Amino acid sequence: MDRLESGVAVSPRRRKEDRPSRRLSKGMYILPSLSTTANIAAGYYALLQTTAEPAHFDNAAIAIGFAVMFDGLDGFIARMTNTSSDFGRELDSLADVITFGVAPAMLAWMWGFHGLRVISSSPQLIAKITQLGAIASFLFLIAGASRLARFNITSNPQPSNPGRPGKKYFVGMPIPAGAGVIAAVVHFSGDPLVWWGTAVTWLLILCTTAYLMVSRWRFYSFKGIDFRSRQRFQLIILLALLFAAIWYFSRPVLFVIALLYMFSGIFWRLQWTFRRRAKRPPPAYEEASQTS
């Protein structure tokens, strides 16, 4: 006699036919976690290359670049297959702390401050710059961790633009983009810094990146693009050209993309500030008397 499930008779044959579909459904949840595992592996490899010879710093930067791709891929797979889970979100956050927090901070200090030479400056100045570089690298790390913590507890971390509801924005620059800035600069420049002047510029870049991550400024999120719907042919051509440009000219192209995304948040903030001031009524004033 068939067993009843939820008041409906289910035959043994039907139960056997449902098993492969259930196994397939459970297996789909592993796909985003596999991409997150690749993210962690890339971060671990970047740490290994950072602690090696200076010639390996570029390998660390490339590994962080691949980790950015894996990080976007796991979210894309989870949305496409509808397999988001609490475990996947927690694992993704822990992976981001390692790959986009610890690894870029170590790379930023080793590449920008560890190899400074005394050319025409006093050893005391070089020592101070090196110490400030260590502090700036730590600021990047703690800002990235704080950015992740705020993202996890926010109910709507991607607010829609009131003028364009289809487009979503991050509140503050996401930590993969901050790590991408460090990796792109290292990949573009190549050799480690040896002059204190460029080290000071690098110090300012690190502090600016850390501030943008913990700020309330708006950065565009590409999650508003629905790849399940029909896309325009121009978008496909644009993506193909972008991949080709990165393949053949990765150093300048990734450098420009990272800086453009970084300054996009600054641009939106300035634009919002100017619009707000333009709508604000002029301050009240009193006519000055002739006797005063």
DANORUR-V693189 format. One record per residue. RES is the residue in three letters. PHI is phi in radians with two decimals (NA if undefined). PSI is psi in degrees with one decimal (* if undefined). BURIAL is I if it has 24 or more other ideal C-beta (glycine too) atoms within 12 Angstrom, else O. Layout:
# DANORUR-V693189
RES:PHI:PSI:BURIAL
RES:PHI:PSI:BURIAL
This chain:
# DANORUR-V693189
MET:NA:138.6:O
ASP:-1.21:144.2:O
ARG:-1.44:143.6:O
LEU:-1.54:133.0:O
GLU:-2.20:116.0:O
SER:1.03:34.3:O
GLY:1.44:4.1:O
VAL:-2.12:132.8:O
ALA:-1.24:129.7:O
VAL:-2.16:124.3:O
SER:-1.34:154.1:O
PRO:-1.04:-32.7:O
ARG:-1.14:-39.3:O
ARG:-1.20:-36.3:O
ARG:-1.13:-37.3:O
LYS:-1.18:-34.2:O
GLU:-1.25:-26.7:O
ASP:-1.38:-18.4:O
ARG:-1.10:-45.2:O
PRO:-1.06:-38.4:O
SER:-1.17:-36.5:O
ARG:-1.19:-41.2:O
ARG:-1.10:-39.1:O
LEU:-1.14:-38.9:O
SER:-1.13:-40.9:O
LYS:-1.19:-35.5:O
GLY:-1.18:-28.1:O
MET:-1.14:-28.1:O
TYR:-1.21:-18.4:I
ILE:-1.35:-27.8:O
LEU:-1.02:-49.6:I
PRO:-1.08:-35.8:I
SER:-1.17:-33.3:I
LEU:-1.13:-40.1:O
SER:-1.14:-38.5:I
THR:-1.15:-37.2:I
THR:-1.10:-39.8:I
ALA:-1.10:-34.3:I
ASN:-1.08:-46.4:I
ILE:-1.12:-41.1:I
ALA:-1.09:-40.0:O
ALA:-1.15:-39.2:I
GLY:-1.14:-40.5:I
TYR:-1.13:-41.1:I
TYR:-1.12:-37.8:I
ALA:-1.11:-38.9:I
LEU:-1.13:-41.4:I
LEU:-1.08:-42.4:O
GLN:-1.24:-29.7:I
THR:-1.19:-35.9:I
THR:-1.46:-0.6:O
ALA:-1.57:-156.2:O
GLU:-1.23:157.0:O
PRO:-1.01:-25.7:I
ALA:-1.17:-16.3:O
HIS:-1.63:0.4:I
PHE:-1.09:-34.8:I
ASP:-1.15:-34.7:I
ASN:-1.10:-38.3:I
ALA:-1.12:-41.0:I
ALA:-1.13:-40.7:I
ILE:-1.13:-39.7:I
ALA:-1.10:-39.9:I
ILE:-1.14:-36.8:I
GLY:-1.09:-42.2:I
PHE:-1.15:-34.4:I
ALA:-1.13:-36.2:I
VAL:-1.06:-40.1:I
MET:-1.15:-43.2:I
PHE:-1.12:-36.6:I
ASP:-1.14:-40.3:I
GLY:-1.25:-28.2:I
LEU:-1.26:-38.2:I
ASP:-1.18:-38.8:I
GLY:-1.17:-37.3:I
PHE:-1.12:-42.4:O
ILE:-1.15:-41.1:I
ALA:-1.12:-38.6:I
ARG:-1.28:-38.6:O
MET:-1.20:-38.2:O
THR:-1.69:-2.3:O
ASN:0.99:47.9:O
THR:-2.12:34.3:I
SER:-1.23:143.2:O
SER:-2.58:160.6:O
ASP:-1.12:-37.8:O
PHE:-1.09:-43.0:O
GLY:-1.12:-39.2:I
ARG:-1.16:-42.3:I
GLU:-1.16:-41.8:O
LEU:-1.12:-38.1:I
ASP:-1.14:-40.2:I
SER:-1.14:-43.0:I
LEU:-1.12:-38.4:I
ALA:-1.13:-39.1:I
ASP:-1.15:-35.9:I
VAL:-1.08:-40.2:I
ILE:-1.28:-52.8:I
THR:-1.37:-38.8:I
PHE:-1.86:1.0:I
GLY:-2.02:-65.6:I
VAL:-1.21:-49.7:I
ALA:-1.08:-47.8:I
PRO:-1.15:-34.8:I
ALA:-1.12:-43.6:I
MET:-1.12:-42.4:I
LEU:-1.13:-39.8:I
ALA:-1.10:-40.4:I
TRP:-1.32:-44.5:I
MET:-1.13:-39.8:I
TRP:-1.38:-36.1:I
GLY:-1.70:-21.2:I
PHE:-2.32:-22.0:I
HIS:-1.24:-30.3:I
GLY:-1.81:23.0:I
LEU:-1.14:139.9:I
ARG:-1.98:153.6:O
VAL:-1.56:104.8:O
ILE:-1.78:-67.0:O
SER:-2.22:16.4:O
SER:-2.07:166.2:O
SER:-1.38:151.9:O
PRO:-1.06:-28.9:O
GLN:-1.13:-38.4:O
LEU:-1.16:-43.2:O
ILE:-1.11:-39.1:I
ALA:-1.13:-40.2:O
LYS:-1.15:-42.5:O
ILE:-1.11:-39.1:I
THR:-1.12:-41.2:I
GLN:-1.15:-42.1:O
LEU:-1.13:-34.0:I
GLY:-1.12:-39.1:I
ALA:-1.13:-38.4:I
ILE:-1.18:-42.6:O
ALA:-1.12:-38.4:I
SER:-1.13:-39.1:I
PHE:-1.18:-37.1:I
LEU:-1.07:-39.4:I
PHE:-1.08:-43.4:I
LEU:-1.13:-48.0:I
ILE:-1.24:-31.4:I
ALA:-1.19:-40.5:I
GLY:-1.13:-42.0:I
ALA:-1.13:-39.9:I
SER:-1.15:-37.3:I
ARG:-1.09:-41.4:I
LEU:-1.16:-41.1:I
ALA:-1.11:-41.8:O
ARG:-1.17:-36.5:O
PHE:-1.15:-36.5:I
ASN:-1.27:-31.3:O
ILE:-1.66:-6.2:O
THR:-1.44:131.9:O
SER:-1.23:-33.7:O
ASN:-2.31:78.9:O
PRO:-1.28:-6.6:I
GLN:-2.19:80.0:O
PRO:-1.21:143.2:O
SER:-1.43:148.5:O
ASN:-1.29:125.5:O
PRO:-1.02:-34.0:O
GLY:-1.31:-31.2:O
ARG:-2.30:87.9:O
PRO:-1.06:-24.3:O
GLY:-1.27:-22.0:O
LYS:-1.67:135.1:O
LYS:-2.00:152.9:O
TYR:-2.31:148.9:I
PHE:-1.46:147.2:I
VAL:-1.60:101.5:I
GLY:1.54:153.1:I
MET:-1.21:129.0:I
PRO:-1.15:152.5:I
ILE:-1.13:-33.2:I
PRO:-1.08:-34.5:I
ALA:-1.20:-38.3:I
GLY:-1.11:-43.2:I
ALA:-1.14:-34.7:I
GLY:-1.12:-33.4:I
VAL:-1.10:-46.9:I
ILE:-1.10:-47.0:I
ALA:-1.11:-39.4:I
ALA:-1.18:-40.1:I
VAL:-1.15:-44.0:I
VAL:-1.13:-43.1:I
HIS:-1.14:-35.4:I
PHE:-1.31:-41.6:I
SER:-1.41:-38.2:I
GLY:1.52:-93.6:O
ASP:-1.16:147.3:O
PRO:-1.12:158.8:I
LEU:-1.31:140.0:I
VAL:-2.24:-7.2:O
TRP:-1.93:139.4:O
TRP:-1.18:-26.5:I
GLY:-1.15:-47.1:O
THR:-1.20:-28.9:I
ALA:-1.15:-36.7:I
VAL:-1.16:-41.3:I
THR:-1.06:-42.1:O
TRP:-1.11:-36.0:I
LEU:-1.07:-42.9:I
LEU:-1.17:-37.2:O
ILE:-1.12:-42.1:I
LEU:-1.10:-44.6:I
CYS:-1.14:-39.1:I
THR:-1.13:-43.3:I
THR:-1.10:-41.3:I
ALA:-1.10:-41.4:I
TYR:-1.16:-40.4:I
LEU:-1.11:-31.5:I
MET:-1.23:-35.1:I
VAL:-1.67:0.8:I
SER:-1.35:172.7:I
ARG:-1.75:17.8:O
TRP:-1.32:157.3:I
ARG:-1.69:132.6:I
PHE:-2.24:137.9:I
TYR:-1.17:138.0:I
SER:-1.91:127.2:I
PHE:-1.41:6.5:I
LYS:-1.28:-11.5:O
GLY:-1.28:-13.5:O
ILE:-1.40:122.1:O
ASP:-1.72:104.4:O
PHE:-1.36:-8.8:O
ARG:-1.36:-19.3:O
SER:-1.59:170.6:O
ARG:-1.26:128.0:O
GLN:-1.82:156.1:O
ARG:-1.22:150.0:O
PHE:-1.13:-29.9:O
GLN:-1.13:-34.4:O
LEU:-1.17:-39.5:O
ILE:-1.11:-42.8:O
ILE:-1.12:-40.7:O
LEU:-1.12:-43.4:O
LEU:-1.14:-38.2:O
ALA:-1.13:-42.8:O
LEU:-1.13:-37.2:O
LEU:-1.14:-44.9:O
PHE:-1.12:-38.7:O
ALA:-1.15:-40.5:O
ALA:-1.14:-40.4:O
ILE:-1.17:-35.9:I
TRP:-1.16:-42.0:O
TYR:-1.66:-28.0:O
PHE:-2.33:59.8:O
SER:-1.15:-37.8:I
ARG:-1.10:-59.1:I
PRO:-1.23:-34.8:O
VAL:-1.18:-48.0:O
LEU:-1.15:-34.1:I
PHE:-1.10:-45.1:I
VAL:-1.18:-41.8:O
ILE:-1.09:-43.8:I
ALA:-1.12:-43.8:I
LEU:-1.22:-37.4:I
LEU:-1.10:-42.4:O
TYR:-1.18:-36.4:I
MET:-1.12:-45.7:I
PHE:-1.38:-12.3:O
SER:-1.13:-39.0:I
GLY:-1.14:-38.1:I
ILE:-1.15:-39.8:O
PHE:-1.11:-45.8:O
TRP:-1.11:-35.8:I
ARG:-1.17:-44.9:I
LEU:-1.13:-40.4:O
GLN:-1.10:-42.7:O
TRP:-1.13:-38.6:O
THR:-1.15:-43.4:O
PHE:-1.15:-38.9:O
ARG:-1.16:-38.5:O
ARG:-1.17:-40.2:O
ARG:-1.20:-33.5:O
ALA:-1.19:-33.7:O
LYS:-1.42:-15.0:O
ARG:-1.29:134.2:O
PRO:-1.18:151.7:O
PRO:-1.13:147.9:O
PRO:-1.16:147.4:O
ALA:-1.23:146.9:O
TYR:-2.51:162.4:O
GLU:-2.07:144.3:O
GLU:-1.18:130.6:O
ALA:-1.30:136.1:O
SER:-1.34:154.8:O
GLN:-1.28:-19.9:O
THR:-1.48:-18.7:O
SER:-1.44:*:O
